[in-house]
């Protein structure tokens, strides 16, 4: 029997774990896959991006868990590419490497005042309420009464929903205790969700939109004027089931909002952020009304309005960041590739290095999209390796030991998993309560009581 193929996967989110699964399946198990992550926890955006009240989506972790439990797959937590291991190190230890590092930062709006305190990337807020250790000690001024969320995608809808819910509504979820405490003291009463284009171009799913209208403690409204569809948008709504569903839900919010609710959501289309106002912190948001020109592009109309918001959360898209030494396209914010094969500046394939997930194709699709995406990359990787002899120079264990680098294993992660379940039980709070601070997480990984 031929020696197993040795592959390093960088990133343990859905793309990375689906890549590991594809490697096992396409080699009939004659493989060893080492999955590395800089965090002590696997599952990436399933753990730190899916909203805590979306338990059905978060259950994807149960599927990903089975992949990590395959004997051919190992988890190496708290190991960071560029800090602990280099690209050259990986190529010395493995036949091939697949980078699955996702899209980790928000795009900027590039408007005056964007750097004021109180102007924040939505990912920072999402990381905070999802219990990401990098955001455990972040604080957000929830003493303000009005908040603007820029964007009309699913992440924006998640942020609006969390702001509009009460702490008691989130108590049964896995939100960290310190987040519950902060949300319980929130004075936010009005949340504005703002889109540059019209309702037909909104990126959220109909299911996500519908959830906003079902919140028991928040009313919702969109102006009938904003729902006027231009001919092209009306035609799109007629042909596209997703658009038609969104428009139907949004039209249901044009009437008088429900009275007696503690919080209110305003959905505003055809408005572009022009300036964030304030001296020492955010005191308002200036918006310009927009319209479509003859070519279908959004243009400003010269008509402005100002919202008296004290917090602005931008959710206008994600982008990947370059990996040291790996080719990167600064325009698309992806690694240049052909079917997952990394391409050099001259267009030739880079030997033994591959990509999968958002860093391969950009931030698009749903969690399940990563499965077929990873399978394509793995097919090309195995085809490239067939008949070659890469002969790794040393083992990664030798390298990590020589550098004195402690590793969080899958068994260590299970200790943390058990600690979060036990914490929820002790607090009478749902199935799990996340530990979010590095010290608490690493202590739980060691099994410290």
C-alpha positions in Angstrom: 0.0 0.0 0.0 1.3 3.5 -0.9 2.3 5.8 1.9 -0.6 8.1 3.0 -0.8 11.5 1.5 0.2 14.2 4.1 -1.8 17.4 3.8 -1.9 20.5 6.0 -5.2 22.5 6.1 -4.9 26.0 7.5 -8.2 27.1 9.0 -10.8 24.9 10.8 -13.9 26.6 9.6 -16.4 24.9 7.2 -14.0 25.3 4.2 -11.1 23.7 6.0 -13.1 20.8 7.6 -14.9 20.1 4.3 -11.5 20.0 2.6 -10.4 17.4 5.2 -13.5 15.4 4.6 -12.9 15.5 0.8 -9.3 14.3 1.3 -10.5 11.3 3.3 -13.2 10.4 0.9 -11.2 10.8 -2.3 -8.2 8.8 -1.0 -10.3 6.1 0.6 -8.7 7.1 3.9 -5.1 6.7 2.7 -4.3 10.2 4.0 -3.3 12.1 7.1 -4.8 15.6 7.3 -3.6 18.0 10.0 -6.1 20.9 10.5 -4.5 24.0 12.0 -6.2 27.0 13.6 -4.9 30.0 15.6 -7.8 29.6 18.0 -8.3 26.7 20.5 -11.7 26.1 19.0 -12.7 24.6 15.6 -15.6 25.5 13.3 -14.7 29.0 12.4 -17.8 31.1 11.4 -20.2 28.4 12.4 -19.0 29.1 16.0 -18.2 32.8 15.6 -20.3 34.1 12.8 -23.7 32.4 12.9 -26.0 34.4 15.1 -26.5 32.7 18.5 -30.3 32.5 18.1 -29.9 30.5 14.8 -29.5 27.2 16.5 -30.5 25.1 13.4 -27.6 26.6 11.4 -25.2 26.2 14.3 -26.0 22.5 14.4 -23.8 22.1 11.3 -21.0 21.9 13.9 -22.3 18.4 14.7 -21.5 17.3 11.1 -18.1 19.0 11.1 -17.3 17.3 14.5 -17.6 13.9 12.8 -15.0 14.9 10.3 -12.6 15.9 13.1 -13.2 12.6 14.8 -12.0 10.6 11.8 -8.7 8.8 12.7 -7.1 10.3 9.6 -7.7 13.9 10.7 -6.0 15.7 13.5 -6.7 19.2 15.0 -3.9 21.5 16.0 -5.3 24.5 17.8 -3.5 27.7 19.0 -1.0 27.4 16.0 -0.9 30.4 13.8 0.5 30.6 10.3 3.2 33.3 10.2 3.7 33.4 13.9 4.3 29.7 14.8 4.8 28.1 11.4 5.8 29.5 8.1 4.8 28.6 4.6 8.2 27.0 4.1 7.8 25.0 7.3 4.5 23.5 6.0 6.0 22.6 2.7 8.9 20.8 4.5 6.4 18.7 6.5 3.6 18.0 4.1 3.0 16.8 0.5 0.6 19.7 0.0 -1.0 22.7 1.9 -4.6 24.0 1.6 -5.2 27.5 2.9 -8.8 28.0 4.1 -8.4 31.2 6.1 -11.7 32.9 5.0 -12.5 36.6 4.9 -11.7 38.1 8.2 -12.1 41.9 8.0 -14.8 44.4 7.1 -14.7 46.7 4.1 -14.6 50.4 4.8 -17.1 52.9 3.6 -14.4 55.6 3.1 -16.5 58.5 4.3 -15.6 61.4 6.6 -16.0 60.6 10.3 -15.7 56.8 9.8 -12.8 56.6 12.4 -14.8 58.3 15.2 -15.3 56.3 18.4 -18.7 54.7 18.0 -18.2 53.9 14.3 -17.5 50.2 14.3 -17.1 47.2 11.9 -20.1 44.9 12.3 -17.6 42.0 12.6 -16.4 43.4 15.8 -19.9 43.5 17.2 -20.6 40.0 15.8 -17.4 38.6 17.3 -18.3 40.1 20.7 -21.8 38.6 20.9 -20.6 35.3 19.4 -17.9 35.0 22.1 -14.8 35.3 20.0 -11.7 35.6 22.3 -10.3 38.6 20.3 -13.4 40.6 21.1 -14.1 39.4 24.7 -13.1 42.7 26.2 -14.6 44.9 23.6 -17.2 47.4 24.8 -20.0 49.1 22.8 -21.9 52.2 24.0 -25.4 50.8 24.3 -26.4 53.8 26.3 -27.4 55.5 23.1 -31.0 55.4 22.0 -30.5 55.2 18.2 -28.2 53.0 16.2 -27.5 52.8 12.5 -26.6 49.5 10.8 -25.2 50.1 7.3 -26.0 47.2 4.9 -28.9 45.0 4.0 -27.3 41.5 4.0 -27.8 38.7 6.4 -25.1 39.9 8.7 -26.7 43.3 9.0 -30.0 41.6 9.7 -28.4 39.5 12.5 -26.9 42.7 14.1 -30.2 44.5 13.9 -32.1 41.5 15.4 -29.6 41.2 18.3 -29.9 44.9 19.0 -33.7 44.8 18.9 -34.0 41.7 21.2 -34.0 41.9 24.9 -31.4 40.1 27.0 -34.0 37.7 28.3 -34.8 36.6 24.7 -31.1 35.7 24.3 -30.6 34.0 27.6 -31.3 30.5 26.3 -28.6 30.9 23.6 -24.8 30.4 24.0 -24.0 34.2 24.3 -21.3 34.8 26.9 -22.5 36.0 30.3 -20.7 39.4 30.0 -22.6 40.0 26.7 -25.9 39.2 28.3 -25.1 41.6 31.1 -24.2 44.4 28.7 -27.4 43.8 26.6 -29.6 43.8 29.7 -28.4 47.4 30.3 -28.9 48.5 26.7 -30.9 51.7 26.2 -31.1 51.3 22.4 -34.7 52.0 21.3 -34.5 52.6 17.6 -32.4 50.7 15.0 -32.0 52.0 11.4 -31.0 49.5 8.8 -29.8 51.3 5.7 -29.2 50.2 2.1 -27.8 52.2 -0.8 -30.0 50.4 -3.3 -33.6 49.5 -3.4 -35.6 46.5 -1.9 -35.1 44.4 -5.0 -31.3 44.5 -4.5 -31.3 43.6 -0.8 -29.0 40.7 -0.1 -30.7 39.2 3.0 -32.7 36.0 2.6 -36.4 36.1 2.9 -36.3 33.8 6.0 -33.9 36.3 7.7 -36.1 39.2 6.8 -39.2 37.6 8.0 -37.7 37.0 11.5 -37.3 40.7 11.9 -41.0 41.2 11.6 -41.7 38.5 14.2 -39.9 40.0 17.1 -42.3 40.3 20.0 -40.6 43.3 21.6 -39.8 45.4 18.4 -42.0 47.0 15.8 -40.7 47.5 12.2 -41.4 49.9 9.4 -40.3 50.7 5.8 -41.8 53.6 4.0 -44.1 53.0 1.1 -42.0 55.5 -0.9 -38.9 53.3 -0.5 -40.9 50.3 -1.8 -41.7 51.9 -5.2 -40.0 49.7 -7.7 -38.4 51.0 -10.9 -39.3 49.0 -14.0 -36.1 46.9 -13.9 -36.6 46.0 -10.2 -40.3 45.2 -10.8 -39.2 42.8 -13.6 -36.6 41.3 -11.4 -39.1 40.7 -8.6 -41.4 39.0 -11.1 -38.7 36.6 -12.3 -36.6 36.0 -9.2 -38.3 34.0 -6.4 -35.8 35.3 -3.8 -36.5 38.9 -4.7 -40.2 38.4 -4.9 -40.2 36.9 -1.4 -38.2 39.8 0.0 -40.4 42.4 -1.6 -43.5 40.7 -0.3 -42.2 40.7 3.3 -41.0 44.3 3.0 -44.4 45.4 1.7 -46.0 44.0 4.8 -44.0 46.5 6.9 -45.3 49.7 5.1 -48.3 50.0 7.3 -48.6 51.5 10.8 -46.0 49.8 13.0 -47.3 47.8 16.0 -47.8 50.0 19.1 -46.6 49.3 22.6 -43.2 47.7 21.6 -40.1 48.7 23.6 -38.0 49.0 20.4 -38.4 49.9 16.8 -36.6 49.0 13.5 -36.6 51.4 10.6 -35.6 49.8 7.2 -34.4 52.6 4.9 -33.6 52.0 1.2 -32.1 54.4 -1.4 -29.8 56.1 1.1 -26.0 56.2 1.1 -23.9 57.2 4.1 -22.2 60.5 3.3 -20.6 61.5 6.6 -20.5 60.3 10.2 -21.0 63.4 12.4 -19.4 64.2 15.8 -16.5 65.8 17.5 -15.2 63.3 20.0 -17.6 60.4 19.2 -20.5 59.6 16.8 -23.3 62.1 17.2 -25.2 61.6 13.9 -25.2 60.1 10.4 -25.6 62.1 7.3 -27.4 60.2 4.5 -27.8 61.1 0.8 -30.8 59.9 -1.0 -29.9 57.8 -4.1 -31.4 56.7 -7.3 -30.4 54.6 -10.3 -29.0 56.3 -13.4 -29.7 55.2 -17.0 -27.0 52.6 -16.8 -28.4 51.1 -13.6 -25.7 52.5 -11.3 -26.5 54.1 -8.0 -26.0 57.9 -7.9 -26.6 60.6 -5.3 -29.5 63.0 -5.7 -28.1 65.8 -3.7 -30.9 65.5 -1.1 -29.6 64.8 2.4 -31.0 63.9 5.8 -29.4 63.3 9.2 -30.1 60.6 11.8 -29.4 61.4 15.5 -27.6 58.1 16.1 -24.8 57.5 18.6 -23.5 54.3 17.2 -22.8 53.2 13.6 -22.1 49.6 12.6 -21.0 49.0 9.1 -21.8 45.7 7.4 -20.9 46.4 3.7 -18.9 43.3 3.0 -15.9 41.1 4.0 -12.5 40.8 2.5 -9.6 38.3 3.0 -6.2 39.4 4.1 -2.9 38.4 2.5 -0.9 35.4 3.8 2.8 35.9 4.1 4.5 34.7 0.9 1.3 33.5 -0.7 0.2 35.3 -4.0 -2.7 37.7 -3.4 -4.9 39.8 -5.6 -5.5 43.2 -3.9 -8.4 44.0 -6.2 -10.5 40.9 -5.5 -9.0 40.2 -2.1 -8.5 36.6 -2.9 -5.6 34.3 -3.7 -5.3 33.9 -7.5 -6.2 30.3 -8.4 -7.5 28.0 -11.0 -9.9 25.5 -9.4 -8.1 25.9 -6.1 -4.6 25.7 -7.6 -2.7 28.8 -6.5 -1.3 30.8 -9.4 1.9 32.7 -9.5 2.2 36.2 -11.0 2.9 34.7 -14.4 -0.2 32.5 -14.3 1.6 29.2 -13.7 0.5 26.9 -10.8 2.4 27.2 -7.6 3.4 23.6 -6.7 1.7 21.9 -3.8 -0.2 24.9 -2.6 -4.0 25.3 -2.8 -6.9 27.3 -1.5 -10.6 26.7 -0.6 -13.4 28.7 0.8 -13.8 32.5 0.8 -10.1 33.2 0.3 -10.5 31.2 -3.0 -13.7 32.6 -4.3 -14.5 35.7 -2.2 -17.3 36.0 0.5 -20.1 34.3 -1.3 -22.5 31.5 -0.9 -23.8 29.7 2.2 -22.0 27.4 4.6 -22.8 24.4 2.4 -21.2 26.1 -0.7 -17.9 25.3 0.9 -18.4 21.6 0.5 -18.4 21.5 -3.3 -15.8 24.2 -3.4 -13.4 22.2 -1.2 -14.1 19.0 -3.2 -13.0 20.7 -6.4 -9.7 21.9 -4.8 -9.0 18.4 -3.4 -9.6 16.7 -6.8 -7.1 19.0 -8.4 -4.6 18.5 -5.5 -4.7 14.7 -5.7 -4.4 14.8 -9.5 -1.3 17.0 -9.2 0.3 14.7 -6.6 -0.4 11.5 -8.5 2.9 9.9 -9.6 5.1 12.4 -7.8 7.3 11.9 -4.8 7.4 14.9 -2.5 9.1 13.2 0.5 8.5 15.6 3.4 11.8 16.5 5.2 10.6 16.3 8.8 7.4 15.9 10.8 5.4 18.8 12.2 5.6 17.2 15.7 9.4 17.5 15.6 9.1 21.1 14.5 6.5 22.1 17.1 8.4 20.4 19.9 11.7 22.0 18.9 10.0 25.4 19.1 8.3 24.7 22.4 4.9 25.4 21.0 2.0 24.0 23.0 -0.8 22.6 20.9 -4.5 22.4 21.7 -5.6 18.9 20.5 -9.1 17.8 19.6 -9.2 16.1 23.1 -8.4 19.4 24.7 -11.1 21.1 22.7 -13.6 18.5 24.0 -12.6 19.6 27.5 -13.5 23.2 26.6 -16.7 21.9 25.0 -17.7 20.1 28.2 -16.9 23.1 30.3 -19.2 25.4 28.3 -22.0 22.8 28.6 -21.5 22.6 32.3 -21.5 26.4 32.6 -24.9 26.6 30.9 -26.2 24.0 33.3 -25.0 25.9 36.3 -26.5 29.1 35.1 -29.8 27.4 33.9 -29.1 28.8 30.4 -29.8 26.6 27.4 -27.4 24.0 26.1 -24.1 25.9 26.2 -22.6 29.2 27.4 -19.5 30.2 25.6 -16.2 31.0 27.4 -14.8 33.9 25.5 -11.6 35.0 27.3 -8.4 33.4 26.3 -7.3 32.5 29.8 -10.6 30.8 30.6 -10.6 28.9 27.3 -7.0 27.6 27.6 -7.6 26.7 31.3 -10.7 24.7 30.3 -8.7 23.0 27.5 -6.3 21.8 30.1 -9.2 20.4 32.1 -8.6 22.7 35.0 -11.5 22.8 37.3 
